Amino acid sequence: MITVHHLENSRSQRVLWLLEELGLDYTVQRYARDPATMLAPRALRAVHPLGKSPVIEADGRVVAETDAIVEFLTARADGALVPPPATPERDRYTYFLHYAEGSAMPPLLLKLVFSQLAPRSPALLRPLVRTIATRVTGGFVDPELRRHAAYWEAELAERTYFCGDAFTAADIMMSFPLEAFAARGTGAGPRVSEWLACLHARPAYGRALERGGPYAYA
C-alpha cells in the first residue's frame, strides 16, 4: 500500500491526482498548515527530515520531491502516462516534468513571499517594507511571470497538452504552477484557461479532491 503524506493546499494534491489517474491503491495521511505561519506542521519531520510535502511511503521506502514521486509511481504503473522512449513527446515530457518545479515555481514563490513581507513586519517598518516589496515584485517578479505565461500560451497554442495530443503526467506536474498563477499571477491567458478547464473536468481530478480535502486552486 502507498501512503501519501498530504498537506492541505499544497503540491501534494498532484500526487493524489496522479494516483487516481494510474488506478493505484493508496491511503492519505492529511496534515493541516499552521494557521499563523501557513507552514507545514512539525509532524511531517517524522516522515522526512525536511518536513515538506509531498512525501510518500511505499514498500518500506520514503520518496520525496514531486517529480521523483511521479517517476516512481509511473514506473510502478508500467509507464502509464509517460510517452514512449526516443520520441519528441518523451523529450518534451522530461523537460516539462522538471521545468514545473525548476523554473515555473520560483517566481510564483517569490510573489507569495513578497506579498507577505509587509503584513508580517513590525508596524513602524511596514511602509518601508511594502515599498521594497512592491519594487521587487513590479520590477522583477511580475515581468518574469509574464514571460513564463507567454511561453505557456505559445506552447499550448500548438498542441492540446504540453507534450502533444495525449495527456501525460507532465500535465499533472504543470497543473500546480499554472493553477497558482491563475490565482495569484497577472491573469491566465485563454489557452492556459482552456487547458486548466480540461484538466479540472477529468474524473480522476475530482476524485483526488474528494480524497485530499479542500484545495484553494481547484
ZITA-V68217 format. One record per residue. N is the residue number from 1. PHI is phi in degrees with one decimal (* if undefined). Layout:
N & PHI
N & PHI
This chain:
1 & *
2 & -97.9
3 & -111.6
4 & -103.2
5 & -88.8
6 & -107.0
7 & -95.4
8 & -58.3
9 & 49.0
10 & -140.8
11 & -64.1
12 & -69.2
13 & -59.1
14 & -65.1
15 & -68.5
16 & -60.2
17 & -62.5
18 & -59.2
19 & -61.0
20 & -67.0
21 & -64.2
22 & -81.5
23 & 72.9
24 & -91.7
25 & -74.6
26 & -159.3
27 & -118.9
28 & -119.5
29 & -106.4
30 & -87.2
31 & -133.5
32 & -99.9
33 & -73.7
34 & -64.4
35 & -64.7
36 & -85.1
37 & -101.0
38 & 65.2
39 & -88.1
40 & -68.6
41 & -71.9
42 & -62.8
43 & -58.7
44 & -68.1
45 & -68.6
46 & -73.2
47 & -93.4
48 & -143.8
49 & -55.3
50 & -79.3
51 & 65.6
52 & -107.7
53 & -128.0
54 & -86.6
55 & -140.2
56 & -123.2
57 & -121.9
58 & -155.0
59 & 55.5
60 & 76.1
61 & -110.8
62 & -109.7
63 & -122.6
64 & -120.3
65 & 74.5
66 & -60.1
67 & -66.4
68 & -66.8
69 & -64.9
70 & -59.7
71 & -63.3
72 & -62.8
73 & -74.7
74 & -66.3
75 & -65.0
76 & -64.9
77 & -99.4
78 & 60.1
79 & 80.2
80 & -61.7
81 & 66.8
82 & -123.6
83 & -63.2
84 & -61.0
85 & -62.1
86 & 57.9
87 & -126.8
88 & -57.9
89 & -64.3
90 & -68.3
91 & -61.2
92 & -65.0
93 & -59.2
94 & -60.0
95 & -62.5
96 & -71.7
97 & -58.2
98 & -96.8
99 & -59.8
100 & -53.6
101 & -94.0
102 & -74.7
103 & -121.9
104 & -75.4
105 & -76.0
106 & -53.7
107 & -66.3
108 & -67.6
109 & -66.9
110 & -60.7
111 & -61.8
112 & -63.6
113 & -61.7
114 & -68.8
115 & -70.2
116 & -98.6
117 & -62.6
118 & -64.5
119 & -59.6
120 & -98.2
121 & -91.5
122 & -57.7
123 & -55.0
124 & -67.0
125 & -90.2
126 & -58.3
127 & -61.1
128 & -65.8
129 & -62.9
130 & -65.1
131 & -63.1
132 & -63.2
133 & -62.2
134 & -64.7
135 & -68.0
136 & -67.0
137 & -63.9
138 & -72.5
139 & -88.4
140 & -129.5
141 & -65.9
142 & -63.4
143 & -60.2
144 & -65.9
145 & -64.6
146 & -64.2
147 & -64.0
148 & -65.4
149 & -62.1
150 & -64.8
151 & -64.3
152 & -61.7
153 & -60.6
154 & -65.1
155 & -65.2
156 & -78.5
157 & -70.6
158 & -102.3
159 & -156.3
160 & -70.9
161 & -124.4
162 & -66.0
163 & -102.2
164 & 149.2
165 & -86.6
166 & -107.3
167 & -69.0
168 & -134.9
169 & -64.7
170 & -65.6
171 & -66.2
172 & -63.9
173 & -62.2
174 & -73.8
175 & -61.4
176 & -65.9
177 & -61.0
178 & -75.4
179 & -65.5
180 & -64.7
181 & -63.7
182 & -61.0
183 & -84.4
184 & -117.5
185 & -84.7
186 & -100.5
187 & 104.4
188 & -73.3
189 & -75.8
190 & -63.1
191 & -70.5
192 & -63.1
193 & -62.0
194 & -65.1
195 & -62.4
196 & -63.1
197 & -62.1
198 & -64.7
199 & -65.4
200 & -66.3
201 & -84.2
202 & -70.1
203 & -55.7
204 & -64.6
205 & -63.5
206 & -64.8
207 & -64.8
208 & -65.3
209 & -64.4
210 & -64.3
211 & -75.8
212 & -90.6
213 & 90.6
214 & -54.2
215 & -141.7
216 & -67.9
217 & -100.5
218 & -69.6
